[in-house]
Amino acid sequence: MINQQTKTAIVTGVSSPNGIGAAICRKLARQNFNICFTYFDAVPHWETEFSKKISESGVACKGLEIDLSNVQSAEKVLELAVMEVGEPMILVNNAAHSTSDGYLNFDSNILDAHYAVNMRAVFILCTEFAKRFPEWNLPYGRIINMTSGQDLGVMPGELAYASTKAAITAFTRSLSTEIAHLGITVNAINPGPTDTTWMNEDIRNHLLPKFPAGRIGQPEDAANLAAFLASDESKWITGQVIHSEGGFIRS
């Protein structure tokens, strides 16, 4: 049963309770947003417990298992979100595909796998959201894309990932101009190195001296910024890539 007094947000790429996507879901739920999250290749049945926890905030929550590399996935996500939790005001494109490559291993299959999730799914979700937004008659819309700071430094060994995520920056800036008249802002967040499921102790020990604040970024840091960009208070911010890295030193 949908609580009509709340707002709705879609968050993609929530396949672990310890990731940035999950932190964004928790933060937005505390701000009275219904949550529709997507996941893929996750620990079996974890999403049921996660949805239950989110619902304890008094909002509706629905997890959708979907492979975003599928050509029709974007339309399905929007249709199911409307059906299950309500018409979305917020779209957070957090899902990403990432594997190591390097020029010796780089080929069309690796590139296509990254393109399908990091570019095509993100771009179609954004544009389909914008196309449908006027008929939903909502007070405002927010699109928040997650990127990884590819324009701030090199990422050797991750050619496909770096190039496809970098494309999000150009898309974010251009789309923000096209759809500003609809009352939708479009921004991107670069959270910097964040201590989620990919870090081990060796990586933490290597990265820690590069953070002047004396700690590594946490998922909640990215979630706090996403929540601000999802709010009415952020209405004058659009077309921006915000590097929220805690002063991370790239050297």
N, C-alpha and C positions, 0 to 999 in steps of 0.2 A: 504494500500500500504506500503510495507516494505521499509524502508530507508536502502539501501545496504551499506551505509557508516558507519553504526553503528554496534554495537555488541549486542548480545542477552543474557539475564539472565532470569532464572526461579526462582521465589520465591514462596514457598508454605506457606499456612496458613496466608493469608492476608484477614482477615474477619472483620477488623475494621480499620478506617483511623488513629486511635490513637495507633496502635500496633507497635511492632518491625518490622514485615514484611512490613507494609506500609512505615515505615521510610527507610528501606533498598531499597524499590522500588524507592522512591523519590531520594535518594542519587545516586543510580546507573543510574537513568534516567539523572541526571545532569552530569554524566560522560559518556553520549552518549550511554547507553545501551538500546536497545529495552527491554521491560518488558513483561513477561508472568507471571501472578500471579494466584494462586489458592485460592479459598475461599469456605466456606461451612457454612450453618446455619447463614448467615449474615443478617443484616438489608436489607430488600428488595430494590433492585435497587441502593444501595449505590455505587456499583462497577462501574456503568456507569459514575457517576460524578468523581469518583477517576481516572478511566481510562482517562477521558477527561483532568483532571489536569495533569496527567503524560505526556500525549501527547503534552501538551503545551511546554514541554522541547525539542520538535522537534523529538521525537522518537515514534516508534509504541508501543502500549500497548494493551494487551488483557487479560481480566479476565476469568478464567475458573471455573465454579462451579462444584466441584467434591468431592465426599466422599472418602477420602484417605484410609478408612478402607476397601474399595472394593478391592478384590484381583487383579483386572486388572487395578487399577487406575494409577499405575506408568507408565505403557506402554502408556496409554491414554494421560497422561500429556505430555510426551515427543513427541508423535506423533502430538498432537494438537499444541504444542508450535512451532514445526518446520513448520507446515502448516500455522499458523497464524502470527508469528512474526520472524521466522528464526531459524537457527540451534544454539543452546545455547552453549556459552562458559562457562557460570556460572550456577551452581545449588546451590541454598540456601534452605536447608531443615529446614524451620522455623515452620511448622505445628506441633502441639502437642495435645494429648488428656490428660486431667487432671481432675480427680475427687478425692475427699477425700475418704479414706477407713479405715485404721487401721485393726489390725489383727482380730478383732471380726466381721468385715464386709467383709473382704477379701474373694473372691471366684473366681472361674474360669471365670465367666462372666466379672467381673471387670478386671481381668488380661488380658483376651483376647481382650477386647476393647482397652486397653492401648497398648498391643503388636501390634495390627493391624496398628495403626497410628504411634506410636513412634519408632517401630522397623521395621516391615515388609515393610511399605511404604517407609521409609527412605532408608533401605538397598537395596531394589529393584530399587528405583530411582537412587541411586548411581551406582549400577552395570550396569543397562541398559544404563545410561549416558556414562559410560566408554566403554561399548561394541560398542556403536554407534559412539563414538567420532572420531576414525580414519577415517571413511568415510566422516566426515564433513570437514576435511582438514582445521581446524582452528589453529591459531597460538599457543594457549594454552588453558588449561581448568582448572577450579577451582570448587571444591566442598566444600561447607561451611555448616557444620551441627551445629545446635543450641542445646546446652545442658544446664544443670542447676546446675552444681557444686556439684553433688551428692557425689563425692569423697572428698569433703572438710568438710562435716558435715552431721549430721543425718537429716532425714525428717520424723519424726513420723506422722502417720496418712496419709501418702502418699506412701505406700509401692509399689503399682503398678506403679505409676508415677516415683518414684525414681529409681526403679530397671530397668524399660524399658528405661528411659533416660540415665542411667549409661551405658547401653550396647552400646550406641552410641560412647562412648569414646574408648572402645576396638575395635569396628568396624572401626572407623576413623583411628586409628593407624595402624591396619593391612592392610586395603585397601590402605592406602597411599603408602606402600611399594610395593604392587602388581602392581599398575598402574602408578608409577612414570615414567616409561619408555615411557608412552604415552604423557608425557608433562602435566599431570593433577596433581595438588596438592590437598590434602584432609586435611582439618583442622576443628576444632570445636571451637565454641565460647560459653563461659559461661558468660552471661551479668550481672549476679547477680540480686538482686531484682530491677526491673525496673518499673517505674511508668506508667503503661498502664491501661487497663480497669478493672483490678482486684483489684486495690487499692482503699480504702476509706480513710477518714481522720484519723480514728483510726489506721489503718495499717501504714499510713505515719508517724504519730506521734511516733509510736513504732519503726519504722526503722530509722528515721532520725538521732538519736544519734549514730547509728552504722556506719555512713558514715563520716570519718574524714574530707572530703572536705566540709561538711556542706550542702550537697544536696543529693537527691535520684537520682539514675540512670535514664536517660531519653532514649526513643527509639533511639534518634539520636546518643547516645553514642555507642550503638551496631551497628548502621548503618555505622558509621565512620570506625569502625574496619572491618566490612564486606566488605566495599568498598576497603579498603587497601588490604585485602586478595584476592579480585577479580581482583586486578591490576597486571600488569606485574612486578611491583617492589617487589611483594611478592613471586617471583618464587623459592626462596631458603628456604621457610618455608613450611613444610609439616609434617603431622603426629602429629600435635600439638593440644593441648586443651588450649586455651588462656583464662585465668580467668580475664576478664575485668570488675572488680567490684568496681573500685574507692576506693580500700582499705577497703571494707566492713568488719566489725568486727563481726565474728561469735561467739557469746557467749550468 
